[in-house]
C-alpha cells in the first residue's frame, strides 16, 4: 500500500469527526431549546433567590403575568403605607434595618431578572446600591456603639442617600433604552422601591436629628 493510500483513511476519519461534532452540536442546541420551552426560568430564579430576601418584603400578588421574584419588591403607595408605623423619630434602628434589607432585596431581584443587555447599567447601579448599604451599615454600627458624633452620623446618612439617588439616576437612564415589556416592568418596580427607600432615609435623618437634639453637637451618640 502506498503512502497516499495510507493517508486517505485518516483524512476521511477527520471529515467524519467534523460531521459528528456538527451533529452533536445541533442535538445539544435542540435539547437546550426544548428545555427552554419546558422550564419556567423565572420560577426557578425565584426559588433560588427567595431565601436571600426578607419575607416581610413580599406583598400579596394580585397582578397577572408578574414573576414571583418581582413581588419581593415593595411597590407603590400601598406598600409605603405599611411602613408608616416606623416613620416616627423613635424608630431609627428599624428604619435603618428596613432600608438595608430592602436594598439587599433590590440587589437580588435586579441581578436575577434584568437581562444581559442591561449589564452596563445594572453593573453601575449595583455599585451605588452596595455603597449606600455600606454607609448605612457603618451608620448603624456607629450609633449602636455610641461611636459617632452628630456630624459623623449625618455625613454617613448623606453619603447613603446620595448613593441611592445615583442608583435611581442610573435606572432612569436604563428605562430610556429600548427594553422588552418585562425588563421595563422590573426597572419600574426597582425605581419605585428605591424611591420608597429614599423616603425611609428621610425619616431616618429626622430620627438622627432627634437622637442628638438633647446633646451638644460634639458629644458622642447618647445612650438610648
C-alpha positions as CSV (number, residue, x, y, z in Angstrom):
1,X,0.0,0.0,0.0
2,X,1.4,3.4,-1.0
3,X,1.8,6.3,1.4
4,X,-1.0,8.1,-0.4
5,X,-3.4,5.1,0.2
6,X,-2.5,5.1,3.9
7,X,-3.2,8.9,4.2
8,X,-6.6,8.8,2.7
9,X,-8.4,6.9,5.5
10,X,-7.1,9.4,8.0
11,X,-8.5,12.3,6.0
12,X,-11.8,10.6,5.8
13,X,-11.8,10.0,9.5
14,X,-11.1,13.7,10.1
15,X,-14.1,14.6,7.9
16,X,-16.3,12.2,9.7
17,X,-15.2,13.6,13.1
18,X,-16.2,17.1,12.0
19,X,-19.6,15.9,10.8
20,X,-20.1,14.1,14.0
21,X,-19.2,17.2,16.0
22,X,-21.7,19.2,13.9
23,X,-24.4,16.7,14.6
24,X,-23.7,16.7,18.3
25,X,-23.8,20.5,18.4
26,X,-27.1,20.5,16.6
27,X,-28.5,17.9,19.0
28,X,-27.3,20.0,22.0
29,X,-29.0,23.1,20.6
30,X,-32.2,21.2,20.1
31,X,-32.1,19.8,23.7
32,X,-31.5,23.3,25.1
33,X,-34.3,24.7,23.0
34,X,-36.7,22.1,24.4
35,X,-35.6,22.7,27.9
36,X,-36.1,26.5,27.5
37,X,-39.7,25.8,26.4
38,X,-40.4,23.4,29.2
39,X,-38.7,25.2,32.2
40,X,-40.1,28.2,33.9
41,X,-36.9,30.2,34.3
42,X,-38.5,32.9,36.5
43,X,-40.0,30.4,38.9
44,X,-36.6,28.7,39.2
45,X,-34.9,32.0,39.9
46,X,-37.5,32.9,42.5
47,X,-36.9,29.6,44.3
48,X,-33.2,30.1,44.3
49,X,-33.1,33.8,45.4
50,X,-36.1,33.9,47.7
51,X,-34.2,32.7,50.8
52,X,-31.9,35.8,50.3
53,X,-34.6,38.3,51.0
54,X,-36.8,39.2,53.9
55,X,-40.2,37.5,54.0
56,X,-41.9,40.7,55.1
57,X,-40.9,42.3,51.8
58,X,-43.2,40.1,49.8
59,X,-46.7,41.6,49.3
60,X,-49.5,39.5,48.1
61,X,-49.6,39.0,44.3
62,X,-52.7,40.3,42.6
63,X,-51.3,41.1,39.2
64,X,-51.2,38.6,36.4
65,X,-48.1,37.8,34.4
66,X,-45.6,39.1,37.1
67,X,-42.9,36.7,38.3
68,X,-42.9,35.7,42.0
69,X,-39.4,37.3,42.4
70,X,-40.7,40.7,41.3
71,X,-43.3,40.6,44.0
72,X,-40.5,40.7,46.6
73,X,-40.1,44.4,45.7
74,X,-42.3,46.8,47.7
75,X,-44.2,48.8,45.1
76,X,-46.5,51.8,45.1
77,X,-48.2,53.9,47.7
78,X,-50.0,51.0,49.3
79,X,-46.6,49.4,50.3
80,X,-45.3,52.7,51.6
81,X,-48.4,52.9,53.9
82,X,-47.2,49.7,55.5
83,X,-44.0,51.5,56.5
84,X,-45.7,54.4,58.2
85,X,-45.7,52.6,61.5
86,X,-41.9,53.2,61.7
87,X,-41.9,56.7,60.4
88,X,-41.5,58.4,63.8
89,X,-38.2,59.5,65.3
90,X,-38.2,56.7,67.9
91,X,-37.8,54.0,65.2
92,X,-34.3,54.7,63.9
93,X,-32.9,51.2,64.3
94,X,-35.9,49.7,62.4
95,X,-35.7,52.4,59.7
96,X,-32.1,51.5,59.1
97,X,-32.8,47.8,59.2
98,X,-35.7,48.2,56.7
99,X,-33.5,50.3,54.4
100,X,-30.7,47.8,54.3
101,X,-32.9,44.8,53.9
102,X,-34.8,46.5,51.0
103,X,-31.6,47.5,49.3
104,X,-30.5,43.8,49.6
105,X,-33.8,42.7,48.0
106,X,-33.3,45.2,45.2
107,X,-29.8,43.9,44.5
108,X,-31.0,40.3,44.4
109,X,-34.1,40.9,42.2
110,X,-32.2,43.1,39.8
111,X,-29.4,40.6,39.4
112,X,-31.9,37.8,38.8
113,X,-34.3,39.4,36.5
114,X,-32.6,42.0,34.4
115,X,-31.3,40.6,31.1
116,X,-27.7,40.6,30.0
117,X,-28.4,43.6,27.7
118,X,-28.7,45.7,30.9
119,X,-25.3,44.6,32.3
120,X,-23.7,48.0,31.8
121,X,-26.5,49.9,33.6
122,X,-27.0,47.3,36.3
123,X,-23.3,47.0,37.0
124,X,-23.1,50.7,37.7
125,X,-26.4,50.7,39.6
126,X,-25.3,47.8,41.9
127,X,-22.1,49.7,42.7
128,X,-24.2,52.6,44.0
129,X,-26.5,50.2,45.9
130,X,-23.6,48.5,47.6
131,X,-22.0,51.8,48.6
132,X,-25.3,53.0,50.0
133,X,-25.7,49.8,52.0
134,X,-22.2,50.0,53.3
135,X,-22.7,53.6,54.5
136,X,-25.9,52.6,56.3
137,X,-24.3,49.6,58.0
138,X,-21.5,51.8,59.3
139,X,-24.0,54.3,60.5
140,X,-26.0,51.6,62.3
141,X,-22.9,50.1,63.9
142,X,-21.5,53.5,64.9
143,X,-24.8,54.5,66.5
144,X,-25.1,51.2,68.3
145,X,-21.7,51.5,69.8
146,X,-22.1,55.2,70.5
147,X,-19.0,56.0,68.4
148,X,-20.4,58.7,66.2
149,X,-20.8,62.4,66.6
150,X,-23.8,64.1,65.2
151,X,-21.8,65.4,62.3
152,X,-20.4,62.0,61.5
153,X,-23.8,60.3,61.7
154,X,-25.3,62.9,59.4
155,X,-22.4,62.6,57.0
156,X,-22.8,58.8,56.8
157,X,-26.5,59.3,56.2
158,X,-25.9,61.9,53.5
159,X,-23.5,59.5,51.7
160,X,-26.0,56.7,51.7
161,X,-28.8,59.0,50.5
162,X,-26.5,60.3,47.7
163,X,-25.5,56.8,46.5
164,X,-29.2,55.7,46.4
165,X,-30.0,58.8,44.3
166,X,-27.2,57.9,41.9
167,X,-28.7,54.4,41.7
168,X,-32.1,55.8,40.7
169,X,-30.5,58.1,38.2
170,X,-28.8,55.1,36.5
171,X,-32.0,53.2,36.4
172,X,-33.9,56.2,34.9
173,X,-31.3,56.2,32.1
174,X,-31.8,52.4,31.7
175,X,-35.5,53.0,31.4
176,X,-34.9,55.2,28.3
177,X,-33.2,52.4,26.5
178,X,-35.2,50.0,24.2
179,X,-36.4,47.3,26.5
180,X,-38.9,44.5,26.3
181,X,-42.1,44.8,28.5
182,X,-40.8,42.5,31.2
183,X,-37.5,44.4,31.6
184,X,-39.3,47.7,31.6
185,X,-41.6,46.5,34.4
186,X,-38.7,45.3,36.5
187,X,-36.9,48.6,36.1
188,X,-40.1,50.4,37.0
189,X,-40.5,48.4,40.2
190,X,-36.9,48.9,41.2
191,X,-37.2,52.6,40.7
192,X,-40.4,52.7,42.8
193,X,-38.8,50.7,45.5
194,X,-35.7,52.9,45.5
195,X,-37.9,56.0,45.9
196,X,-39.6,54.4,48.9
197,X,-36.2,53.8,50.5
198,X,-35.4,57.5,50.0
199,X,-38.5,58.2,52.0
200,X,-37.3,55.8,54.7
201,X,-33.9,57.7,54.7
202,X,-35.7,61.0,55.1
203,X,-37.4,59.6,58.2
204,X,-34.1,58.3,59.4
205,X,-32.5,61.7,59.1
206,X,-35.2,63.2,61.3
207,X,-34.6,60.4,63.8
208,X,-30.9,61.1,63.9
209,X,-31.6,64.8,64.5
210,X,-34.0,63.9,67.3
211,X,-31.4,61.5,68.8
212,X,-28.9,64.2,69.2
213,X,-31.3,67.0,69.9
214,X,-30.6,67.0,73.7
215,X,-26.8,66.7,73.4
216,X,-24.0,69.0,72.5
217,X,-23.0,68.8,68.8
218,X,-19.6,67.5,69.8
219,X,-20.8,64.7,72.1
220,X,-20.9,61.0,71.2
221,X,-24.2,59.3,70.4
222,X,-26.3,59.4,73.7
223,X,-27.4,56.2,75.4
224,X,-31.0,55.4,74.5
